[in-house]
């Protein structure tokens, strides 16, 4: 920071000297330099003041071409402040000026900024189809221009074309990640690193940093822990070496996400605390500070859930011993003991889902399957098969996920359980989408919706429609069909429609004889019974509270594929489990050019 203070003092002194002699070009240039220094320190409001000075001077006294870097600087700072309307004003003016002057480098920079702005708008919306298309349009244009610059021999006179080409790979790879196209994202990002190596780009280059940042996040989602950690640590080191505080903070957030996914909560807290300390050292990063603080609170809650799981696991062992004793002695309460284990396992499955502990989730789901078979209860069996499928899906073993989802569907079909069939079909569609079979996924979602309509369970219908909407909007770019589905979803979610909830099929104690459960018919709706019966009653809520514990480290689209499992989706979680509405802007390293 002391080094920055010296630079800032020197720049202000040069600005005053230029102003005193009426050298407007130098005056504007030093105003831009001051704004750049303040921007890098996170003092965005103060930076904006100096960049406005640069803009006013350039408008009044300098040739039109001098406005190119000025507009880029203002577009960048408004984007940092999440003022998208103003950001687009200056970014579009930047692109217009670049087109008029035939400057390919500035066209590429303007396209990149517009792509980032539309991308952030898309990430913060539920159904902003136009922003997604615009982000894709401008990112692809930026990539084409960067490639043209690289192939153009004359462009070699400029040292910036290579940086722009690398940044284009970063941005297109980031967009593919946000659309869950992980394989394509990995290809593009690794190509960016290959270009860095071939062109002998410096190790402490901001372009390399962004590539490592996104690859770290990508490999975390793919559960490739060692690769993820290696890239994230490289990102942090580069940011620290070049004094990029915001990038360093987000690097630690990324590392915290990795540890969170692996249930290393103490390490997660340490990473968040480092990120918080860095963010607090910056002037105008309140949104970042607030989100990190919220993340820390969520980790504390996750640690309590983890401790509760340990206690509940001990309780399960005790119940298992009691069941074994009952069987050995030929006692008539064997079934009651098994149902108590089911109740305990349901709690463990829900909690492991909350904190993304999918290995434990799988273990508990398999135990539930064995007990359901011992009970001869096909409805419980169908639920457990669906839970096993979800475990494998989240562990990214798609073939096994399909196998168990299909078994769940077959079991539900054998007892004419329409809701169970619909849920299985929607989950099958989700796996097919993850595998890249978008047509097959859409057909499965449609079939799930058709069955859900027959089941008359509104929440399952909504979930099927939301997945269909995702397919049409994201996968097939079919605006008309996506709009129709969105209107239908909005209509079904209206409060007056929500009040006419269909009767829960569980209220009839379907499939299971009440006498065998040692539960009189008038107790079917009691809290105790509903907990020891099927977890299907806990499926598919669309309320803001009903989400698993999330580390909120890099918010995903709320529109993205609905993970339709009956585990933990109807839980009335407390407010600290809520997803934050504030999103972290992507890491950005676009340099403010000097006049």
VOGU-3710 file (C-alpha; in Angstrom, 3 decimals, decimal comma):
1> xxxxxxxxxx> 0,000/0,000/0,000  2,922/2,380/0,705  4,146/1,842/-2,861  0,674/2,727/-4,163  0,631/5,859/-2,017  3,866/7,012/-3,625  2,497/6,320/-7,109  -0,713/8,150/-6,286  1,109/11,186/-4,890  3,372/11,310/-7,927
11> xxxxxxxxxx> 0,423/11,015/-10,332  -1,499/13,791/-8,566  1,570/16,011/-8,667  1,910/15,417/-12,411  -1,796/16,131/-12,871  -1,502/19,460/-11,065  1,518/20,427/-13,149  -0,290/19,623/-16,409  -3,348/21,526/-15,237  -1,314/24,590/-14,258
21> xxxxxxxxxx> 0,186/24,939/-17,742  -3,051/24,075/-19,559  -1,772/20,848/-21,143  -5,183/19,202/-21,548  -3,887/15,954/-23,013  -1,481/15,362/-20,127  -4,098/16,551/-17,640  -6,578/13,966/-18,952  -3,910/11,259/-19,083  -2,896/11,740/-15,463
31> xxxxxxxxxx> -6,534/11,834/-14,352  -6,892/8,417/-15,988  -3,746/7,147/-14,273  -5,037/8,336/-10,878  -8,374/6,635/-11,529  -6,561/3,413/-12,439  -4,508/3,453/-9,220  -7,604/4,103/-7,107  -9,526/1,378/-8,943  -6,815/-1,167/-8,180
41> xxxxxxxxxx> -7,011/-0,157/-4,502  -10,754/-0,801/-4,511  -11,607/2,897/-4,068  -14,176/2,876/-6,848  -16,134/6,010/-5,937  -13,000/8,139/-5,746  -11,714/6,510/-8,936  -14,963/7,417/-10,686  -14,466/11,093/-9,804  -11,076/11,168/-11,550
51> xxxxxxxxxx> -12,278/9,184/-14,538  -15,121/11,663/-14,994  -12,501/14,436/-15,066  -10,651/12,481/-17,755  -13,899/12,097/-19,739  -14,871/15,778/-19,525  -11,404/16,930/-20,596  -11,325/14,460/-23,483  -14,802/15,486/-24,674  -14,002/19,210/-24,645
61> xxxxxxxxxx> -10,415/19,449/-25,795  -9,145/16,233/-27,381  -9,732/14,356/-30,659  -12,585/11,848/-30,630  -10,210/8,888/-30,705  -8,876/9,951/-27,300  -12,273/8,995/-25,848  -11,636/5,290/-26,514  -9,603/4,528/-23,354  -11,706/7,004/-21,366
71> xxxxxxxxxx> -14,941/5,187/-22,225  -13,336/1,843/-21,440  -12,227/3,090/-18,038  -15,689/4,424/-17,167  -17,388/1,255/-18,408  -15,058/-0,805/-16,238  -15,614/1,230/-13,078  -19,412/1,247/-13,453  -19,293/-2,510/-13,942  -17,298/-2,833/-10,717
81> xxxxxxxxxx> -19,993/-0,757/-9,000  -22,654/-3,046/-10,538  -24,314/-0,089/-12,257  -25,009/-2,026/-15,440  -27,063/0,671/-17,140  -24,255/3,233/-16,978  -21,649/0,577/-17,756  -23,413/-0,275/-21,017  -23,682/3,403/-21,983  -19,914/3,879/-21,966
91> xxxxxxxxxx> -19,086/0,405/-23,260  -21,368/0,832/-26,280  -19,908/4,274/-26,921  -16,469/2,667/-26,708  -17,471/0,054/-29,308  -19,065/2,675/-31,561  -15,934/4,830/-31,517  -13,758/1,771/-32,160  -15,903/0,770/-35,146  -15,790/4,305/-36,548
101> xxxxxxxxxx> -12,013/4,429/-36,298  -11,524/0,854/-37,541  -9,456/0,026/-34,458  -9,656/-3,775/-34,081  -7,883/-3,792/-30,721  -10,366/-1,344/-29,200  -13,276/-3,221/-30,809  -12,026/-6,359/-29,088  -11,725/-4,626/-25,721  -15,179/-3,051/-25,979
111> xxxxxxxxxx> -16,731/-6,394/-26,973  -15,065/-8,054/-23,996  -16,448/-5,485/-21,558  -19,955/-5,669/-23,006  -19,825/-9,452/-22,774  -18,859/-9,250/-19,099  -21,641/-6,774/-18,308  -24,319/-8,854/-20,006  -22,883/-11,972/-18,379  -23,253/-10,466/-14,908
121> xxxxxxxxxx> -26,795/-9,348/-15,716  -27,600/-12,890/-16,818  -26,087/-14,401/-13,678  -28,215/-12,170/-11,456  -31,507/-12,930/-13,195  -33,877/-15,870/-13,327  -34,940/-15,598/-16,946  -32,985/-12,833/-18,680  -32,678/-14,650/-21,971  -31,575/-11,569/-23,916
131> xxxxxxxxxx> -28,622/-10,931/-21,572  -27,400/-14,497/-22,017  -27,568/-14,182/-25,790  -25,837/-10,806/-25,690  -23,067/-12,133/-23,434  -22,484/-15,026/-25,811  -22,574/-12,687/-28,827  -20,008/-10,234/-27,462  -17,698/-12,869/-25,965  -17,620/-14,759/-29,260
141> xxxxxxxxxx> -17,032/-11,509/-31,154  -14,168/-10,666/-28,799  -12,674/-14,118/-29,405  -12,927/-13,714/-33,196  -11,318/-10,284/-33,079  -8,543/-11,502/-30,770  -7,829/-14,415/-33,098  -7,767/-12,058/-36,088  -5,327/-9,795/-34,269  -3,096/-12,736/-33,446
151> xxxxxxxxxx> -3,068/-13,945/-37,039  -2,539/-10,448/-38,431  1,174/-9,820/-38,816  0,706/-6,080/-38,421  -0,857/-6,626/-35,013  2,454/-7,937/-33,775  3,502/-4,335/-33,440  1,109/-4,135/-30,507  1,924/-6,076/-27,374  -1,696/-6,064/-26,248
161> xxxxxxxxxx> -3,217/-8,468/-28,772  -1,866/-11,516/-26,934  -3,364/-10,394/-23,624  -6,716/-9,830/-25,321  -6,566/-13,278/-26,925  -5,888/-14,900/-23,551  -8,665/-12,894/-21,886  -11,041/-14,018/-24,638  -10,341/-17,641/-23,695  -10,990/-16,767/-20,063
171> xxxxxxxxxx> -14,332/-15,159/-20,798  -15,655/-17,787/-23,200  -14,515/-20,535/-20,827  -16,252/-18,790/-17,929  -19,496/-18,560/-19,904  -19,347/-22,266/-20,760  -18,851/-23,056/-17,066  -21,903/-21,042/-16,100  -23,931/-23,049/-18,607  -22,629/-26,288/-17,026
181> xxxxxxxxxx> -20,691/-27,164/-20,191  -17,677/-28,245/-18,161  -15,907/-30,263/-20,840  -15,961/-27,397/-23,327  -14,982/-24,919/-20,600  -11,983/-27,058/-19,653  -10,871/-27,290/-23,285  -11,021/-23,522/-23,804  -9,309/-22,616/-20,518  -6,502/-25,142/-21,019
191> xxxxxxxxxx> -6,017/-23,792/-24,531  -5,572/-20,368/-22,956  -2,824/-21,718/-20,691  -1,187/-23,443/-23,654  -1,070/-20,114/-25,498  0,545/-18,508/-22,434  3,259/-21,168/-22,462  3,828/-21,068/-26,228  4,073/-17,286/-26,268  6,275/-17,311/-23,150
201> xxxxxxxxxx> 3,900/-15,110/-21,178  5,371/-14,108/-17,803  4,546/-16,346/-14,848  3,151/-13,391/-12,883  0,722/-12,380/-15,614  -2,843/-11,388/-14,793  -4,143/-13,403/-17,751  -2,575/-16,552/-16,323  -4,128/-15,709/-12,975  -7,648/-15,612/-14,392
211> xxxxxxxxxx> -7,120/-18,898/-16,228  -5,934/-20,567/-13,013  -8,852/-19,031/-11,099  -11,469/-20,426/-13,454  -9,760/-23,794/-13,810  -9,595/-24,062/-10,022  -13,308/-23,463/-9,756  -14,014/-25,836/-12,652  -12,032/-28,710/-11,134  -13,722/-28,123/-7,779
221> xxxxxxxxxx> -17,082/-28,674/-9,453  -15,671/-31,788/-11,125  -14,426/-32,974/-7,705  -10,829/-33,165/-8,910  -9,453/-31,786/-5,685  -5,706/-31,849/-6,354  -5,990/-30,190/-9,750  -8,344/-27,598/-8,297  -6,030/-26,789/-5,397  -2,999/-26,462/-7,668
231> xxxxxxxxxx> -4,691/-23,933/-9,967  -6,240/-21,942/-7,118  -2,933/-21,614/-5,295  -1,228/-20,466/-8,505  -3,930/-17,824/-8,901  -3,448/-16,560/-5,338  0,341/-16,369/-5,694  0,140/-14,372/-8,936  -2,415/-11,939/-7,507  -0,276/-11,418/-4,423
241> xxxxxxxxxx> 2,838/-10,821/-6,529  1,165/-8,240/-8,781  -0,729/-6,532/-5,945  -4,207/-7,423/-7,199  -6,100/-7,369/-3,886  -9,544/-8,190/-5,250  -8,156/-11,138/-7,215  -6,266/-12,426/-4,175  -9,410/-12,232/-2,024  -11,430/-14,121/-4,614
251> xxxxxxxxxx> -8,658/-16,684/-4,865  -9,021/-17,430/-1,154  -12,793/-17,601/-1,598  -12,232/-20,134/-4,356  -9,963/-22,167/-2,082  -12,590/-21,980/0,645  -15,128/-23,424/-1,783  -12,809/-26,349/-2,422  -12,395/-27,076/1,285  -16,124/-26,651/1,878
261> xxxxxxxxxx> -16,964/-29,229/-0,780  -14,558/-31,617/0,934  -16,098/-30,882/4,388  -12,838/-29,365/5,680  -14,686/-26,612/7,490  -11,831/-25,284/9,642  -9,727/-24,785/6,519  -12,714/-23,112/4,863  -12,977/-20,630/7,734  -9,277/-19,803/7,519
271> xxxxxxxxxx> -9,578/-19,089/3,788  -12,639/-16,916/4,288  -10,938/-14,986/7,058  -7,951/-14,273/4,812  -10,314/-13,158/2,061  -12,199/-10,961/4,529  -9,026/-9,277/5,771  -8,006/-8,457/2,202  -11,486/-7,254/1,202  -11,656/-4,974/4,248
281> xxxxxxxxxx> -8,379/-3,374/3,207  -10,121/-2,137/0,053  -12,247/0,982/0,145  -15,408/0,159/-1,830  -15,723/-3,629/-1,613  -18,675/-3,633/0,794  -20,599/-6,213/-1,245  -17,614/-8,549/-1,190  -17,091/-8,050/2,553  -20,767/-8,688/3,300
291> xxxxxxxxxx> -20,838/-11,867/1,288  -17,700/-13,272/2,870  -19,189/-12,566/6,304  -22,346/-14,386/5,286  -20,247/-17,283/4,041  -18,526/-17,500/7,424  -21,922/-17,710/9,105  -22,967/-20,509/6,784  -19,816/-22,460/7,528  -20,539/-22,161/11,259
301> xxxxxxxxxx> -24,001/-23,597/10,610  -22,522/-26,376/8,486  -20,160/-27,291/11,313  -23,128/-27,618/13,672  -24,898/-29,811/11,126  -21,756/-31,936/10,854  -21,647/-32,366/14,632  -25,341/-33,273/14,672  -24,679/-35,893/12,020  -22,042/-37,470/14,234
311> xxxxxxxxxx> -24,516/-37,727/17,116  -27,242/-39,065/14,846  -24,835/-41,653/13,418  -24,192/-42,898/16,958  -27,931/-43,062/17,500  -28,242/-45,141/14,319  -25,673/-47,619/15,629  -27,627/-47,938/18,862  -30,868/-48,527/16,972  -29,155/-51,154/14,804
321> xxxxxxxxxx> -28,016/-53,009/17,924  -31,529/-52,835/19,362  -32,946/-54,231/16,140  -30,451/-57,091/16,172  -31,378/-57,879/19,767  -35,090/-57,826/18,919  -34,562/-60,248/16,025  -32,440/-62,589/18,135  -35,054/-62,725/20,871  -37,944/-63,007/18,474
331> xxxxxxxxxx> -39,614/-59,891/19,847  -42,648/-58,512/17,984  -41,264/-54,939/17,897  -38,689/-55,689/15,174  -40,656/-53,640/12,626  -40,883/-50,692/14,985  -37,105/-50,760/15,421  -36,594/-50,790/11,666  -38,899/-47,795/11,258  -36,921/-45,920/13,893
341> xxxxxxxxxx> -33,794/-46,569/11,842  -35,558/-45,214/8,748  -36,433/-42,043/10,643  -32,825/-41,665/11,767  -31,498/-42,300/8,262  -33,857/-39,712/6,785  -32,336/-37,110/9,093  -28,809/-38,165/8,167  -29,612/-38,110/4,447  -31,114/-34,634/4,706
351> xxxxxxxxxx> -28,183/-33,242/6,674  -25,556/-34,774/4,400  -27,387/-33,192/1,450  -27,312/-29,787/3,176  -23,544/-29,777/3,476  -22,838/-31,591/0,182  -21,359/-34,647/1,884  -22,284/-36,960/-0,969  -20,132/-39,910/0,088  -21,995/-40,097/3,389
361> xxxxxxxxxx> -25,259/-39,394/1,586  -24,624/-42,494/-0,527  -23,774/-44,621/2,498  -26,952/-43,636/4,360  -29,130/-44,050/1,252  -27,850/-47,605/0,736  -28,582/-48,436/4,372  -32,095/-47,099/3,926  -32,519/-49,296/0,843  -31,598/-52,426/2,810
371> xxxxxxxxxx> -34,045/-51,619/5,586  -36,813/-50,752/3,105  -36,367/-54,197/1,562  -36,499/-55,818/4,997  -39,758/-53,965/5,618  -41,136/-54,970/2,231  -42,134/-51,346/1,604  -41,752/-50,451/-2,064  -42,510/-46,790/-1,525  -39,644/-46,447/0,929
381> xxxxxxxxxx> -37,537/-48,527/-1,441  -38,294/-46,166/-4,337  -37,268/-43,199/-2,176  -33,996/-44,833/-1,197  -33,190/-45,730/-4,807  -33,772/-42,115/-5,809  -31,449/-40,977/-3,004  -28,741/-43,370/-4,205  -29,155/-41,968/-7,707  -28,756/-38,434/-6,383
391> xxxxxxxxxx> -25,575/-39,429/-4,546  -23,967/-40,815/-7,684  -25,173/-37,833/-9,702  -23,524/-35,350/-7,333  -20,409/-37,531/-7,267  -20,479/-37,226/-11,077  -20,825/-40,945/-11,720  -23,538/-40,449/-14,300  -23,903/-44,050/-15,471  -24,577/-45,279/-11,940
401> xxxxxxxxxx> -26,895/-42,331/-11,312  -28,986/-43,321/-14,344  -29,019/-46,933/-13,199  -30,448/-46,092/-9,767  -32,878/-43,426/-11,009  -34,277/-45,968/-13,469  -34,597/-48,531/-10,698  -36,519/-45,956/-8,676  -38,777/-45,304/-11,669  -39,429/-49,037/-12,155
411> xxxxxxxxxx> -40,240/-49,486/-8,468  -42,609/-46,501/-8,423  -44,283/-47,779/-11,578  -44,815/-51,221/-10,039  -46,916/-49,664/-7,248  -48,530/-47,009/-9,499  -46,834/-44,200/-7,592  -47,159/-41,357/-10,101  -45,271/-38,782/-8,065  -42,323/-41,126/-7,651
421> xxxxxxxxxx> -42,311/-41,852/-11,384  -42,358/-38,140/-12,221  -39,495/-37,384/-9,839  -37,395/-40,200/-11,262  -37,992/-39,030/-14,837  -37,000/-35,451/-14,015  -33,825/-36,652/-12,321  -33,036/-38,864/-15,308  -33,390/-35,792/-17,496  -30,990/-33,890/-15,263
431> xxxxxxxxxx> -28,327/-36,598/-15,644  -28,808/-36,746/-19,414  -28,326/-32,986/-19,537  -25,096/-33,320/-17,549  -23,917/-35,897/-20,091  -24,648/-33,554/-22,984  -27,707/-35,453/-24,249  -29,892/-32,355/-24,375  -32,589/-33,858/-26,591  -32,917/-36,898/-24,331
441> xxxxxxxxxx> -32,989/-34,638/-21,278  -35,816/-32,513/-22,673  -37,847/-35,614/-23,540  -37,383/-36,911/-19,985  -38,481/-33,554/-18,526  -41,570/-33,589/-20,758  -42,413/-37,127/-19,687  -41,877/-36,147/-16,056  -44,281/-33,244/-16,488  -46,910/-35,443/-18,149
451> xxxxxxxxxx> -46,798/-37,890/-15,235  -46,715/-35,041/-12,691  -49,952/-33,657/-14,148  -51,563/-37,055/-13,607  -50,260/-37,133/-10,039  -51,801/-33,674/-9,392  -48,821/-32,665/-7,247  -48,251/-29,033/-8,145  -44,647/-28,702/-6,952  -43,514/-31,615/-9,104
461> xxxxxxxxxx> -45,248/-30,065/-12,107  -43,467/-26,755/-11,484  -40,099/-28,475/-11,214  -40,644/-30,318/-14,490  -41,652/-27,065/-16,189  -38,590/-25,254/-14,825  -36,313/-27,920/-16,237  -38,081/-27,752/-19,597  -37,677/-23,972/-19,507  -33,953/-24,373/-18,840
471> xxxxxxxxxx> -33,602/-26,735/-21,804  -35,434/-24,488/-24,229  -33,733/-21,306/-23,083  -30,153/-22,443/-22,454  -29,683/-25,571/-24,530  -31,831/-24,857/-27,592  -32,056/-21,056/-27,581  -35,793/-21,337/-28,273  -37,073/-17,993/-27,025  -40,723/-18,576/-27,874
481> xxxxxxxxxx> -41,056/-21,909/-26,053  -39,047/-20,612/-23,091  -41,348/-17,587/-22,791  -44,487/-19,758/-22,877  -43,135/-21,991/-20,139  -42,069/-19,023/-18,018  -45,606/-17,617/-18,139  -47,013/-21,001/-17,177  -44,590/-21,333/-14,259  -45,435/-17,834/-13,017
491> xxxxxxxxxx> -49,139/-18,644/-13,184  -48,694/-21,845/-11,174  -46,647/-20,028/-8,532  -49,269/-17,366/-7,887  -50,440/-17,315/-4,242  -54,059/-18,028/-5,167  -52,950/-21,190/-6,954  -50,633/-22,174/-4,125  -53,580/-22,199/-1,740  -55,189/-25,009/-3,701
501> xxxxxxxxxx> -52,526/-27,566/-2,954  -53,413/-31,092/-3,918  -53,803/-33,621/-1,171  -50,545/-35,283/-0,279  -50,682/-38,918/-1,377  -48,891/-39,839/1,849  -51,956/-38,855/3,829  -53,504/-42,116/2,712  -50,491/-44,088/3,944  -50,124/-45,506/0,470
511> xxxxxxxxxx> -48,638/-48,942/-0,019  -48,148/-49,685/3,671  -50,658/-51,326/5,909  -51,182/-49,073/8,912  -51,571/-51,982/11,262  -48,143/-53,307/10,315  -46,643/-49,925/11,131  -48,265/-50,070/14,556  -49,840/-46,713/13,687  -53,635/-46,191/13,810
521> xxxxxxxxxx> -55,166/-44,623/10,717  -55,975/-41,373/12,505  -52,282/-40,935/13,250  -51,148/-41,027/9,654  -50,677/-37,267/9,604  -48,952/-37,012/12,964  -45,434/-35,539/12,955  -43,930/-38,742/14,281  -45,460/-40,915/11,612  -44,721/-38,580/8,730
531> xxxxxxxxxx> -41,056/-38,514/9,695  -40,707/-42,270/9,860  -42,512/-42,825/6,598  -41,249/-41,735/3,200  -38,940/-38,822/2,532  -41,012/-38,202/-0,565  -43,081/-35,795/1,507  -39,999/-33,580/1,678  -39,684/-32,987/-2,037  -39,469/-29,995/-4,249
541> xxxxxxxxxx> -40,034/-26,676/-2,612  -39,509/-23,480/-4,520  -39,326/-21,125/-1,559  -36,159/-19,152/-0,963  -35,544/-20,847/2,365  -35,688/-24,369/1,016  -32,164/-24,748/-0,269  -29,263/-26,869/0,913  -26,491/-25,197/2,811  -24,450/-23,408/0,217
551> xxxxxxxxxx> -21,079/-21,779/0,560  -22,221/-19,015/-1,795  -18,714/-18,689/-3,076  -19,498/-18,188/-6,691  -23,235/-17,997/-7,087  -24,695/-20,074/-9,836  -27,721/-19,152/-11,868  -30,899/-19,580/-9,860  -32,442/-20,639/-13,145  -30,073/-23,516/-13,646
561> xxxxxxxxxx> -31,323/-27,063/-13,792  -33,568/-27,874/-10,874  -31,935/-30,675/-8,934  -35,115/-32,598/-8,398  -34,526/-34,911/-5,506  -36,848/-35,608/-2,652  -34,084/-35,080/-0,140  -34,023/-31,857/1,798  -36,076/-29,833/-0,659  -39,122/-29,189/1,532
571> xxxxxxxxxx> -37,214/-28,522/4,726  -38,059/-25,200/6,333  -34,467/-24,179/6,818  -33,699/-21,137/8,980  -32,753/-17,869/7,352  -29,028/-18,460/7,723  -29,350/-21,228/5,130  -30,560/-18,812/2,470  -28,638/-18,155/-0,697  -27,326/-14,611/-0,872
581> xxxxxxxxxx> -28,730/-12,353/-3,530  -25,421/-10,569/-3,999  -23,181/-12,185/-6,599  -19,448/-11,985/-6,804  -18,396/-10,305/-10,022  -15,957/-12,365/-12,067  -12,290/-11,611/-11,723  -11,331/-8,863/-14,107  -7,953/-7,669/-15,208  -8,677/-5,339/-18,096
591> xxxxx> -5,992/-2,664/-17,949  -6,975/0,980/-18,240  -5,040/2,216/-21,278  -3,336/5,585/-20,932  -4,155/8,477/-23,193
//
